[in-house]
Amino acid sequence: MHVCRSQQGKTIEIAIYDNDRLIPINRAARELKIAIPTADSTSILDYLAPHGKSAKAAAQVLARFSKLPASAQRRLSRPVKGARIKVPVPHPKKVILLAGNYAAHIVEGGGVAPERAATFPYFFWKPPTTTLTDPGAPIRIPRVSPDHVDWEIELGVIIGRTARHVSEAKALSHVAGYTVCNDISDRRFRINPERQPRDKDAFFDWQHGKWHDTFLPMGPCVRTAASLPDPQKLRLVLKVNGNVMQDASTAQMIFPAAALISILSSFVTLEPGDIIVTGTPSGVGHARKPPIYLKPRDQVEAEIEGIGILRNPVAAGK
């Protein structure tokens, strides 16, 4: 099952994302006489296992809806096309991302891909309130550094229950669902180009280039963890203006999602709604010869098999 947040006028509602239709859960439940324990909630986590109180009711809505005649289905749903889809989790406490979690991406950047046993995940963070960007909303090219903005398709893992010191074998039981992310990156951002060099400049330049506003589009929906037992068998494809730039599989991760959760939970308490963005495969723009970067009026599509397509235009910064 796929679930999303959508906006109707000023109202946010939780809907089942069913192919090209949205089924507002609370409206359909009222008609189908299904009780929703969290009927007033606009948090997607309340509709997702393992701890969402309305997860079972949402599944019942979809099961009953699928048996209705076509006319009733049309009445209780609306087209995805033209809908205002919102970021699945608008205010996560933590957004934790991965650098260098696909061997081919490390190699295309000039590095040497390590074996898992000989390394550890490179985690970093993004400020969620200013980087998270709705499906369909523009990726803004920053005025301060406009010429080297790049794409990175990534699988997003949404935590559904608190995880602390969990084993890799049990880690996925703490997941509520999976979504599509695009870790936008400014490859050559330099604060104060006339500065006096210091040893850590390259690291902080790289990190600051991740933080610009709108640099983490996410969505359009969440596929429930219960319906996706193995997140390491998914094809990832990113297109710019219809041209395929990235085409890979989550099977190529150095550290799979379960390992990332286990390692993180050994030193950080993961809370419901936290998002882990699991790294990008090869095919980024700065590694191409010549390099290709995003510019205003570009169109970006990031698709993960079995989850959905995240579409965002590119626009000049405000």
C-alpha positions as CSV (number, residue, x, y, z in Angstrom):
1,M,0.0,0.0,0.0
2,H,1.1,3.6,-0.8
3,V,0.1,6.5,1.4
4,C,0.6,10.3,0.9
5,R,-0.2,13.7,2.2
6,S,-2.2,16.0,-0.1
7,Q,-3.6,19.4,0.2
8,Q,-7.2,20.5,-0.7
9,G,-7.6,24.2,-0.3
10,K,-6.1,24.8,3.2
11,T,-6.8,21.3,4.4
12,I,-4.1,18.6,4.6
13,E,-5.4,15.0,4.3
14,I,-3.9,11.6,4.3
15,A,-4.7,9.6,1.2
16,I,-4.0,6.2,-0.3
17,Y,-1.9,6.7,-3.4
18,D,-3.4,4.1,-5.8
19,N,-1.9,4.3,-9.3
20,D,-3.4,7.4,-10.8
21,R,-6.0,8.1,-8.1
22,L,-5.9,9.4,-4.5
23,I,-8.3,7.9,-2.0
24,P,-8.8,10.3,1.0
25,I,-8.8,7.8,3.8
26,N,-11.1,9.6,6.2
27,R,-13.7,10.4,3.6
28,A,-13.7,6.9,2.2
29,A,-13.8,5.4,5.7
30,R,-16.9,7.4,6.6
31,E,-18.8,6.2,3.5
32,L,-17.6,2.6,4.1
33,K,-18.4,2.8,7.8
34,I,-14.9,2.0,8.9
35,A,-13.7,3.6,12.2
36,I,-10.5,5.6,12.0
37,P,-8.9,5.9,15.4
38,T,-6.9,9.0,14.4
39,A,-9.5,10.6,12.1
40,D,-8.3,14.1,12.9
41,S,-4.6,13.4,12.3
42,T,-2.6,14.8,9.4
43,S,0.5,12.8,10.3
44,I,1.2,10.0,7.9
45,L,2.8,8.0,10.7
46,D,-0.6,7.4,12.3
47,Y,-1.6,5.4,9.2
48,L,1.5,3.3,9.0
49,A,2.6,0.2,10.9
50,P,4.3,-0.6,13.2
51,H,2.7,1.9,15.7
52,G,0.2,3.8,13.6
53,K,-3.2,3.4,15.4
54,S,-5.0,3.8,12.0
55,A,-2.8,1.5,10.0
56,K,-5.2,-1.5,10.0
57,A,-8.2,0.7,9.3
58,A,-6.3,2.3,6.3
59,A,-5.7,-1.2,4.9
60,Q,-9.4,-2.0,5.3
61,V,-10.3,1.1,3.4
62,L,-8.2,0.0,0.4
63,A,-9.5,-3.5,0.5
64,R,-13.1,-2.4,0.6
65,F,-12.5,0.4,-2.0
66,S,-11.0,-2.1,-4.5
67,K,-14.3,-4.1,-4.4
68,L,-16.5,-1.1,-5.2
69,P,-18.0,-0.5,-8.7
70,A,-16.1,1.9,-10.8
71,S,-18.6,4.7,-10.4
72,A,-18.3,4.5,-6.6
73,Q,-14.5,4.4,-6.8
74,R,-14.5,7.6,-8.9
75,R,-16.8,9.3,-6.4
76,L,-14.6,8.5,-3.4
77,S,-11.3,9.4,-5.1
78,R,-9.7,12.0,-7.3
79,P,-7.0,12.0,-9.9
80,V,-3.4,12.3,-8.8
81,K,-2.8,14.6,-11.8
82,G,-3.3,18.1,-10.6
83,A,-3.3,17.2,-6.9
84,R,-1.1,19.1,-4.5
85,I,1.1,16.3,-3.0
86,K,3.1,17.3,0.0
87,V,6.3,16.0,1.6
88,P,5.3,12.7,3.5
89,V,6.9,13.8,6.8
90,P,7.1,17.6,6.9
91,H,8.8,18.1,10.3
92,P,11.1,15.1,11.0
93,K,13.3,15.5,14.0
94,K,16.2,14.1,12.1
95,V,17.2,13.7,8.4
96,I,20.3,11.7,8.2
97,L,22.0,11.1,4.8
98,L,24.7,8.9,3.4
99,A,27.8,9.8,1.4
100,G,29.5,7.1,-0.6
101,N,27.2,4.2,-0.1
102,Y,27.4,2.9,-3.7
103,A,30.8,1.7,-5.0
104,A,30.3,2.9,-8.5
105,H,29.5,6.4,-7.3
106,I,32.7,6.5,-5.2
107,V,34.7,5.4,-8.3
108,E,33.1,8.0,-10.6
109,G,34.2,10.6,-8.1
110,G,37.8,9.5,-8.3
111,G,37.8,7.4,-5.1
112,V,38.5,3.7,-4.4
113,A,35.5,1.7,-3.4
114,P,36.1,-0.1,0.0
115,E,34.8,-3.5,1.2
116,R,32.0,-3.1,3.8
117,A,34.1,-4.8,6.5
118,A,36.9,-2.3,6.0
119,T,35.0,0.9,6.3
120,F,32.0,2.5,8.0
121,P,29.0,4.7,6.7
122,Y,29.7,8.4,6.2
123,F,26.6,10.1,7.7
124,F,25.7,13.7,7.4
125,W,22.6,15.9,8.0
126,K,20.4,18.4,6.3
127,P,18.2,21.0,7.9
128,P,14.7,19.6,7.3
129,T,12.6,22.7,7.6
130,T,14.3,24.5,4.7
131,T,15.6,21.7,2.5
132,L,12.6,19.4,2.3
133,T,10.7,20.2,-0.9
134,D,7.2,19.0,-2.0
135,P,6.7,17.0,-5.2
136,G,6.1,19.4,-8.0
137,A,7.7,22.3,-6.1
138,P,10.8,23.9,-7.7
139,I,14.4,23.1,-6.8
140,R,15.9,26.6,-6.4
141,I,19.3,27.3,-7.9
142,P,21.0,29.3,-5.2
143,R,22.0,32.9,-6.2
144,V,25.1,32.7,-4.1
145,S,26.5,29.7,-6.1
146,P,24.4,29.0,-9.2
147,D,26.7,27.0,-11.6
148,H,27.3,23.5,-10.1
149,V,24.0,22.2,-8.8
150,D,23.7,18.4,-9.2
151,W,21.1,15.6,-8.6
152,E,21.3,12.4,-6.5
153,I,18.4,9.9,-6.5
154,E,18.2,8.0,-3.2
155,L,15.9,5.6,-1.3
156,G,14.4,7.3,1.8
157,V,13.7,5.1,4.9
158,I,11.1,6.4,7.4
159,I,11.4,5.2,10.9
160,G,8.2,4.1,12.5
161,R,9.2,3.2,16.0
162,T,12.1,4.1,18.3
163,A,15.3,2.2,17.6
164,R,18.2,2.0,20.0
165,H,20.8,-0.7,19.9
166,V,18.9,-2.8,17.4
167,S,20.5,-5.7,15.5
168,E,20.7,-5.7,11.7
169,A,18.4,-8.7,11.6
170,K,15.6,-6.8,13.5
171,A,16.3,-3.3,12.1
172,L,13.6,-3.3,9.3
173,S,10.9,-4.0,11.9
174,H,11.4,-0.4,13.0
175,V,10.6,1.0,9.5
176,A,7.2,2.5,8.7
177,G,7.9,2.9,5.0
178,Y,10.0,3.9,2.0
179,T,10.0,7.0,-0.2
180,V,11.9,8.7,-3.0
181,C,14.5,11.4,-2.3
182,N,16.7,13.7,-4.4
183,D,19.8,14.8,-2.5
184,I,20.5,18.0,-4.4
185,S,24.1,19.1,-4.1
186,D,26.1,22.2,-4.9
187,R,29.5,20.7,-5.9
188,R,31.6,23.9,-5.8
189,F,30.1,26.1,-3.1
190,R,32.9,28.2,-1.4
191,I,32.2,30.6,1.4
192,N,34.7,33.4,1.2
193,P,36.7,32.4,-1.9
194,E,39.5,34.7,-0.7
195,R,39.9,32.9,2.6
196,Q,43.1,31.6,4.1
197,P,43.2,27.9,3.5
198,R,42.7,25.5,6.4
199,D,43.0,21.7,6.6
200,K,39.3,21.0,6.8
201,D,38.1,23.4,4.0
202,A,37.3,20.6,1.5
203,F,35.1,18.8,3.9
204,F,33.1,21.8,5.0
205,D,32.8,23.1,1.5
206,W,31.2,19.8,0.5
207,Q,28.9,19.8,3.6
208,H,27.8,23.4,3.1
209,G,27.0,22.6,-0.5
210,K,24.3,20.2,0.7
211,W,22.4,22.8,2.8
212,H,20.8,25.2,0.4
213,D,17.1,25.8,0.6
214,T,15.0,23.3,-1.4
215,F,17.9,20.8,-1.7
216,L,15.9,17.7,-0.6
217,P,12.8,17.0,-2.7
218,M,10.9,14.0,-1.2
219,G,7.8,11.9,-2.2
220,P,5.3,11.6,-3.7
221,C,4.2,8.9,-1.4
222,V,5.3,6.3,1.2
223,R,5.2,2.6,0.4
224,T,4.4,0.8,3.6
225,A,7.2,-1.4,4.9
226,A,4.7,-4.3,5.3
227,S,4.2,-4.3,1.5
228,L,8.0,-4.1,0.8
229,P,9.8,-6.8,2.8
230,D,13.1,-6.3,0.9
231,P,14.2,-2.8,0.1
232,Q,17.4,-4.0,-1.5
233,K,15.8,-5.1,-4.8
234,L,14.6,-1.8,-6.2
235,R,15.6,-0.1,-9.5
236,L,16.4,3.6,-9.3
237,V,16.2,5.8,-12.4
238,L,16.7,9.6,-12.5
239,K,16.0,11.6,-15.6
240,V,16.7,15.3,-16.5
241,N,14.6,16.6,-19.3
242,G,13.6,13.1,-20.2
243,N,17.3,11.9,-20.5
244,V,18.3,9.0,-18.2
245,M,21.2,10.1,-16.0
246,Q,21.1,7.5,-13.2
247,D,20.0,3.8,-13.6
248,A,20.9,1.4,-10.8
249,S,19.6,-0.8,-8.1
250,T,19.4,-0.6,-4.3
251,A,21.1,-4.0,-4.3
252,Q,24.4,-2.1,-5.0
253,M,24.5,-0.4,-1.6
254,I,27.6,-1.0,0.4
255,F,25.6,-0.8,3.6
256,P,22.0,-1.9,3.1
257,A,19.1,-0.1,4.9
258,A,19.0,-2.6,7.7
259,A,22.7,-2.1,8.4
260,L,22.4,1.7,8.4
261,I,19.6,1.5,11.0
262,S,21.5,-0.9,13.2
263,I,24.7,1.2,13.1
264,L,23.0,4.5,13.6
265,S,21.0,3.1,16.5
266,S,24.2,2.1,18.3
267,F,25.0,5.8,18.9
268,V,21.9,7.8,18.0
269,T,18.3,7.1,19.2
270,L,16.2,6.9,16.1
271,E,12.7,8.3,16.6
272,P,9.4,7.9,14.7
273,G,9.4,10.1,11.7
274,D,13.2,10.3,11.4
275,I,14.4,9.8,7.8
276,I,17.5,8.0,6.6
277,V,18.5,8.9,3.0
278,T,20.6,6.0,1.9
279,G,23.0,7.3,-0.7
280,T,23.1,7.7,-4.4
281,P,24.4,5.4,-7.2
282,S,26.6,6.5,-10.1
283,G,25.5,8.9,-12.8
284,V,25.7,12.3,-11.1
285,G,26.3,15.3,-13.2
286,H,29.6,16.5,-11.9
287,A,31.3,13.1,-12.8
288,R,30.3,13.4,-16.5
289,K,32.7,14.5,-19.3
290,P,31.9,17.3,-19.7
291,P,30.0,17.8,-16.4
292,I,26.3,18.5,-16.6
293,Y,24.6,20.7,-14.0
294,L,21.0,21.7,-13.3
295,K,19.7,25.0,-14.6
296,P,16.4,26.9,-14.5
297,R,13.6,25.3,-16.5
298,D,15.1,21.8,-16.3
299,Q,12.7,19.0,-15.3
300,V,13.9,16.3,-12.9
301,E,12.2,12.9,-12.5
302,A,13.4,10.5,-9.8
303,E,11.8,7.1,-9.9
304,I,12.2,4.1,-7.5
305,E,10.6,0.9,-8.6
306,G,7.5,0.0,-6.7
307,I,7.4,3.4,-4.9
308,G,6.7,6.2,-7.3
309,I,8.1,9.1,-9.4
310,L,9.2,12.3,-7.7
311,R,9.0,15.2,-10.2
312,N,10.4,18.6,-9.6
313,P,11.1,21.6,-11.9
314,V,14.2,23.7,-11.5
315,A,14.0,27.4,-11.0
316,A,16.2,30.4,-10.3
317,G,16.7,31.2,-6.6
318,K,14.7,33.9,-5.0
